[in-house]
Amino acid sequence: MTMNALRCTSNSIWCSIALGCCGELLQSSPIHPPGGAFPSFAIESTPTFQCLPHMISINRSSVQSAFRSNAAVRYVALFLFFLTWVIGVFATAEAQNAVMPPPQSIDWASEASKLHDLRREVSDVAITFVTTGNDPSIAFQIPATPANERHWVLAMEVFCPQGIRDMEVFYQQPWSAQRRVDQPPIIRSEGWTTYSCDLSRDKQFLREDGPIWLRLDFGAAANKQFQVRNVVLRLENDFELRTRQQKLERIESLQKLDSQIASYYQTAFPIKITQVTHDSDHIHIAGELTGKLSTANLSLIPRNLSDISAIAARVDSQSAVHPIRINAEGTFEVRVPAVSDSTLRGTGMRWQVVSISSQLDSDGKRPTVPFSAVHHVDTFDVAEANELPPTPALRAAKGMTCLSELAPEHIGELGLKHGSVNIVLSGLVSLTTRPGYLPTEIRGRKAYVNQGMMRQLDRRVQMGRDAGLVMAGILLIPNSRNGKRAGDSPTLQHPDADPAGAYTMPNLVDQDSAELYAATLDFLAERYSRGNLRIDHWIVHNEIDAGWQWTNMGEVPCMSTWTTTFVHCEWLMQQRDASIHTLDRSSH
C-alpha cells in the first residue's frame, strides 16, 4: 500500500470515530457548546472525504450511543474531526505535488549541444558564452514532454550585464520560421537572475513520446558575453502558472473590449452631435435627433482623454453635466461656460449625450446610457491658432529620415526635398520638477521640459528647414523596462507592452499618464508649429502594420487605441496650425 493510501485509510478511521461522535452535533443536536450552535459543513465536497473508503460508515450508531452521554468526549471528537480535515488538506496538497516531476538537467557544457556564432568556456561554476556573430544560437535535445495542465519551461540562471533582446526558440530540425516562438529578453543585470522560456506556448511543437531538438537564439548582435548555470527542463511553478493565467485573462478582457469598440462604431445612435466650437469664454455644442428616443432625461457630458468611448460613462456629483432639451425641429444647442484655461478645453476632451440613471452604484457614481457617439471639437477659438502660410506641397519623392546623420551641405548635394526626424516622447515633458528640465506652462498648467532633448530636436528641425525641406516628425515611445508604471508616476509607455517590441503605443489607460501624453503633444504642437522650427507633417507612432515592433501593447489588437491616438494628435496639431497634416505610415 502506498503512503498516500495509508494516509487516506488513517484519515478514514479518524473520520469514522469523529463523525460517529459528532454525528448528532453536526445534525442539529439540541446539546450545543456554550456560546452558540455548531456550524454546518459540506463534508462531501472536501478533498479528504472524497478519498474515504467504505469503512467510514462502520458502527457509526454504536459509536454515537457510546459517547452520547459524555459532553467532554463530544468536544474531543469534534476536535478530532477538525484535525482530520487539516491532515486531509495537507495530504491532498502533497499528493498534488507528487504529480510534479522533478526538474531535468539539460547539458549545455558538452559537444552534444551545437553552437553557432557562439563561443563557450566551461568552468565548475558556470558556462560563459560570447557571441561571435549576428546569429548566435545553441541547439540541444530535451527529453519527452508528457501532456500536463502546466506548461513546460526551459529555465536557467543567467548573469548578463549587457542584456539580450530578440530571444527566440526554434523547434525540430530542419529549423523553420513556422516553428519559431519569440521569448522574453534576458534583462540586463549585474548579478545572477532567473530566466525561463515557455516551451508550451505552441504545444503542437513538443513531443510526448520522445526527445526533440530545440534551438535557442540569443539575439542578433556580436560581442555580448553572458554566463549560464543550472539549465533545466521543468513544469512551470505556481507563480508562473498564476502569472500566465492572469495574462490570459487580461488578453481575453482586452479582446472583448476591442469587440465592444468595434460594435460601438457600428451603432446607430438616436442623437447626433453636429458641431462643437470654442470661442473666448464658451463651448457651443449643437446636435439633432436622428432616431426614436426612449427617454426625455438627456444630458450632455464631457469625456476625458483616458475615457474609452465604447464604455458607458459613470458620473458623480463633481461631473460636468448639462441637461439638454430637444426642440420641435428635433435639434438642440447648449452653451457651456469655459474660459481659456478651463479643463473642459483640455486636450482630447470630447462630448456625448447620455441618459443618467437615478440609481447610485456602491461607489456613489451613477451609470449612464449613451444616446450619441462622442464628438471632438470642430472649430477652435481663433485666438489660439497661429497665423501661418499653408503647408508646402511635396514636389518630389526624394527625402530622408535621420537627418542628424548628415552635414547641412550634404542635403543640397543629395537633392533632398523633404526629411523627417524621430521624436522620442518619453522623458521630453514632466509634470513635476526634475534636474535638467526647464519650467514652462502648458494650457495653464505648470510643466517641465527636458532642456537637452529640446535643443537636440531644435537643431535637427532647423537644419532641415534651413535647407528648404518639408519636414515631418515621427512620434515614438521606446519600450523601456524602466518605463513601466511604478506607484503614482505617470509613464507614456503602454503598461501591457511586451518587452520584445522596440516601441509601444501611448499609455491612455490611466488619467495621469494620458495627461502626460497630452501635455507632451501640446508642447510639440506649440513649439514646432511656427517659424524656422515648423514641422509640416506628423506621423503618429510609425508603421502600424508592424505593430509588434513599432506600436506594441501586448498580445491584443492595437488599432482601436491607435485610432484614438491619431484623432487626438490631429485635433491638437490642427488647433495650432489648421493646414497641418497628420499621417499614418506603413512599413516599406
N, C-alpha and C positions, 0 to 999 in steps of 0.2 A: 504494500500500500504506500502511495506517495505521501510526502509531507503535507501537501495541501489536503489530501483525502483524510489523513489522520486529524488534521486541524479541523476539518469540516465535521468529522464524526464527533470529536470532542465538543465542538460547539453545539452539536445536536443534542448531546446528553445534557449539557448545561442548560440548554434551552428547554428541554423536556421538563427538567426539575423546576426551572424558573417559571415556565408557563403554567405548570401544574399548580405551583404555589400561588401564583399571581393571577390565575385564571379568573377568579371571581372579581378581583380588584380591577382587572382590565375590562371586565364585563359589567361595570357599574354596580359593584358590590355596595351594600349600604354601609359597610365599615370603611372609613377613609382615614388617612392620617390627619393629624392636626393641621389646619391651615387651608384645607380645600381638597377637592377631588383629584384623583389621578388623571393625567391626560390620556387621550386616545392615541393609538399607534397604528400606522398602516403596516402591520408586520409583514404581510405577504410581499410588499414592494421592496424590502431591504435586501441587499446582496447576501447577507448572512443567511436569511431564511429561504432564499431561493435555492440554496445548496443543501438544505436539511433533508436527510433520508426519512424513510417512513417511521423510524423509531421515535420521532417527535411526539407521536400520539400514545406511547406506551404508558399504561397505568396512570393516565392523567387524572381520572376521577379519584383513584385511591390516594394519589399524592395530595390532591386537593383536600380530601377529608382528613388526611393525617395532619395537615398543617392549618386547618381551618380555625381551630380553637386558639392558636397562639399568634397574637398580633406581631410580636417581635420577629418571629420566624418569617412572617409575611413581608416585613420590611427587608430582612436579609435576602429573601427570594427576589424581591423587586430590584435590589442592588445587583444580584447575580444576573438578572435579566439585562440590565444596562451594561454590565461588564461584558456579557456575551455579545451584545451588539457592537461594542467597541472592538472586541477581538475580531469579530467578523469583518468589520470595516478594514482593519489593518491586514487581515488575511487576504481579502479581496484585492487590496492595493498591491500586496506582494505578489499575488498570482498574476495581476496585470503586468507588473514589472518583469516577471519571469518570461513573458512572451517576447520581450525586447531582447534580440540577440546582442551579444557583446560587440563592440567596435572591432573591425578587422583591419589590421595594418596593411598599408599599401607601400610597396617598395619603390622608392624613387632614387635610391642610392646605387643600385646595381645597373649593369648594362642591359638588363631586361627592359628597362624603360628607355625609350628612344628620344633623343634631343634634336631640336632644330633651332638654329640661331641662338643657342644657349650653351653656356659653359658651366660645368658642375665641379664643385670641390666638396668632398665628403669628409666630415670630422665626426668625432664621437658625440658631439653636442648637437650639430645641425648640418644641413646641406646648404651650401652657398651657391647661388646661381647668379650668373652675369649674362645679360642679353647681348648678343654679338651681332644682331641684325634686326630688321624691321618686322620679322615674323617669328618671334621666339615661342617655342611650344615644347611640351613634353607629352609623349604618347606612352600609355601604360595599360595594363589589364586590371579590371576589377572582377571579383567573383560574382556569382549569380545573385540577383536581387529579387527574392520572392515577393509576391504581391503583399502589400501591407497598407493599412489605412494611413500610416505615417509615410512621409516622403523619405527617400534615400538621399543621404547627404555625403558629399566628399568634404571632410573637414581637416584643418591643419592649423598649426601655429605659425605666424609669419612675422618677420622683422623686416620692414621695408620703409626706410626713411624717405624715399622718393615718391612712393605710391605708384600704382599702375592702373590705368584706365583701360577700357575696352577688353575686359576679360571675356573669354568665350570657351564653351565646351563643345567638342565635336564627338559624335557617337558613331562607332563602327567604321572599319575600313571597307572600301576606299572612302577617304574623307570627302564630305559633300556639304555645301551650304544648306541643303534641305534638311540636314541632320545637325544643325548648329543651334545652340541656345546661348543667348547673352547672359552673362553673370555679373554680379555686383563688382565694383572695382575693389582693388586692395587699397585700403586707406593709408595715407602716409602716417607713419608712426615712428617714434624714437624708442619704442620698446616692443616686446612681444605682444601680439594681438591674435585673436582667433578669427580665422577666415573660413567660410563654408560656401559650397556650391550646391544648390538644389538640383539634384540629378533627375528628379521625378517630375519636373515641370512639363516634360514631354515623355510620358511614361511608355509610349509605344517604342521608344528607342532602347529601353532597358530589356534585359533578358532574365527570365525567372529560372531557366533550366541550365544555364552555363555562364562562363565568363564572357566579358565583352571588352573590346578595346575602346579607350577614351583618349581624347587629345585635349589638353588644357592649354589655351593660348594666353600668353602674358603680354597683352597689348601689342603695340606696333612701333616700339622705339628701342634703339640700341643703347648700350652703356648704362643699363639700370642694374643695380645689384640688390639682391634681397636674400634672406635666409628663411629656410623652412624646416620644420621638425614635426614629428608626431602626425604624419599623414594617415588618416583612417577613413574607412567607409562605415557609415553607421546610419541608423534611423534618426530622424530629427527628434530633438529633445522637446520637453513640454513647452519651453519658452518659444522655440522655433515654430512648433505647431500652433501655438496661440497667436503668434505674430502673423503667420501665414493665413490663418482663418480670419483674423481681423482685417488683413489686407484684402482678402477676397470679399468680405462683407462691405468694405469701403468701395471696392471696384463695382460691386453689384449696385450699391446705392447711387453711385455716380452715373452708372449706365441707365438706371431708372430715371435719374434727373435729366439725362440727355434726351431720353424719350419724352419726358414731360415738357422739355423745352421745345422739341420738335412739334409736339401736339399744340403747344401754346401758339406757335407761329401759324398753325393751320386753323385756329379757332376764329370763327366769325362772330365778333362781339357785337352786341346791340347798340353800342355807342362808339363813335369815332371822334377822337380829339383831332381837330383840323389845323390848329395853329397855336404855337407857344412863342410869344415875343417878349423881349425885355425892353423897358425904357429906363429912365434915370431912377425911378423910385417904385416901379410896379412890374409885376409879371402878368401878362394878359394871356388867358387860356380860353380858347373857343372850341366848340365841338358841335356834333349833330347826331341825331337819332338815326340809326341805320337798321334797326330791327325792333322786335317786340320786347317791352320791359315787363318784368315780373314784380317790380317794386318801384316806389317813388322815393325811397330812402337812399339817396345817392349823394356821394361826396367826392371831392377831388383831393388827392393826397400826393405828396412828393415821394419819389423812390430814390434812395441813395445809390452811389456808385457800386457798393458791395451787394445791393439787393439783386436777387435773381428775378427777372421779370415774370418767369413762369411760376414762381412760388407766390401764393397769395400773401399779401401783406398782413401784418398784425399791428394794431395801433394802441397807444395808451394815452394818458392824459397830457403827455408832453408832445404828442404828434401834431403836426400842422394839418388840420382838417378843415376843408372849406365846402360847406353844403352847396349843391347846385340845384337849380330848377330849370327844367326843360320847358320852353315856351310853346305856344300853339303852333309855331312854324317848325317845331322839332329841333331847335337849336338852343345853345346856352353860351353865356360868356361870364367869366369870372376875372376880377382884378385882385391880385394878391399883393399886398404891400411888401416890398422888398427893396431896401436901399442897396447901395453898391457893394457893401461887404456882407450882405445877408447870406446865411448858409443856404438859402433857397436858390442862390445863384451859383452854388458850388459846382465844381467840375463833375460831369456825369449825372447831374440831377435831372430826373425825368418825372412825368406826371401821369396819373392814372385815375380813372373814375371807378369807384368801388361802392359796394353796399356794406355798411359796418354792422356787425352783429350787436345785439343788445346784451349778449351773454359774455361775462368775463371768463377768461381762461384762469387756470390756477396761478399764473404769474401776474395776473392783473391786466393782461392785454386782451383786446377784442379781435377776433378773426374777421377777415373781410372776404367778400366775393367779388372778383373783378368783373366789371361791365364794359371795360375798354382795354385796348392794348396800351402799353406805356408809350409816351411820346416825348421825344427830345426837343430841345429848343430849336426853333426855325430861324428866328431873327434876333440878333444880339443888339444890345444898346450900341448905337453908332459911336458913342464916346469911347467905347472900349476898343474899337477896331483901329488899326493903323492904316493911314492913307498911303497905299503902296501901288506902284505900277503893276500890271498883270504879270504873272509868272511867265518868263520867256519860254517860247516853244522850243522843243527839241528838234534840231535841224540835221542831226547826224546820229548814227548808231554807235559811233566810236566814243567810248568812255572808259573809266577805270575806277575800281574800288581801291581802298588802301592808299590814298594819295600821300599819306605821311611818308611813304617809302620813296617818293620822288623828290628831286630838287625842282624848284619852280621853273627853271629853264627847260626841263625835260617835258613838261606839259605841252608847251608850244611845239617842241621838236616832234612829239608824237602825234600832233594834230588832234588832241582830245577836245571834245565839245561838252562833255558832261562828266561828272565824277560823283562819287558817294563816299561817305565817311561812316564808319561803325561808331555808334554812340552807346556806350555801356551805361545803363541807367543805374545799376547798383552802386550805391555809395556816392552818387552825384549830389543828392539832396538829403538833408537830415532835418527832422522836426525838433531835434534837441541839439544843444551846443556841443561841438566836438572840436578837438585840436585840428588846425589847418582848414577850418570851414569859415566862410565869411557870412556874417548875418545879412539877411535880406527880408523882404516882405512879399509873400505870395498870397494874393487875394485877401489882404488884410490880416494875414496870419504870419507870425514870426517863423522864419525858416532859416536854414544854413546851407550854403553851397560849398562844395569841395573846390577850393581855390586851384589846386594843381590840375584836377580834371577839367575844370572850366577853361583854364589857359591853354591846355593842350588841344581841346576841341576848337577853341577860338583860332588857334594857329592853323589847324588843318582846313577849317572852313574858309578862312580868309585867304589862304594860299590858292584855293580853287576859285574863289570869287575874283581875286586879282588877275587870274589867268583867263577870266571870261567864261568860266564853266557854269553850266546849270547844275546846281548842287542838290544832292539827296542825302538824307540822314537815315541810317538803318538802326532801328531801336532794338537793343539786345539786353537780355538779362542772363548773365553767366550762371551756370549751375554749380554753385559752390557748397561744399558740405558745411562750411561755416555760416552759410546764409540761411540755414534752417531757422524757423521761428523759435526763439527762446524767450520764455517769460512774456513780458509785455512789450518787447522790442519788435516794431514792425519790420517786415522784410519784403522786398519786391519778388523774391524767388517763390515760385509756387510750392506750397507745402507738400504736394503729392508728387513732385518731380522725382523721377528715377535718376540715381547717380550716373547712369550710363549716358544720359543726354548731356550735350555740351551747353545748351541754353534752355531756359524754361519760359513758360507762359507767366504773365504777371500774376501776382497774388491778389485776387479780388475776393478772397474767401472771408476775410475779416475786415471790419471797417477801418481800423488803424492802418493796416497795410494798403488798403485801397486809397486812403487819403494820402499816404506817402507816394503812391504811384501817380495820383492826380497832381500832387504838388510838383513832382519831377517833370511831368508833361507840361504843367503850367509854366515852369521856369524855362523849359526849352522853347515853348511857343512864344514867350515874351522876348527872350534874348535873341533868338535866331529867326526873327520874322522881319527884320529891317536892316537897312544899310549894308555894309560890307560883310556882315555876318549872316545874311539872309540864306535860309535853306528853303529851296523851292518845292521839294517833294519829301514826303515822309513815308518810309517803308516800314510797315508795322510788323515787327518781330520776324521778318525774313522767312523764306522757304517753308511755308506752312505744309506743303505736301511731304516734306521730310520732317514731320513734327517731332519724331523721337529724338532727333539731333538738335533741332532749332527751337522748338516750342514745346518742350517736354513738360507734361503734367501728370506723368504716370501712365498706367495701362488703361486709360479711358479716352474717349473721343475728345478732341480739343476744339473742334470747330465752333461750338456754341460760345465758348469762352473767348476764342479769338474774334468772333463776330462782334461780341460786346466790346472788346478792347478796341477793335477797328473803328466802331462807331464813336466811341468816346474820344479817341485820338483825333478823328476827323472833326468832330464837334469842337474840340478845344483849339486845334490849329486854325480852323476857319474863323474862329472867334477873333483871332488876331490878324489873319490875312485871308480875306474872302476868296482870293484867287488860288490859294494853295491846293495842292493835290495830295491826297493820302492814298497810298498804294499798298497792294499785297504783292508778293513776289514768290514765284515757284522756283524750284531747283532748275539749274541749267546744265 
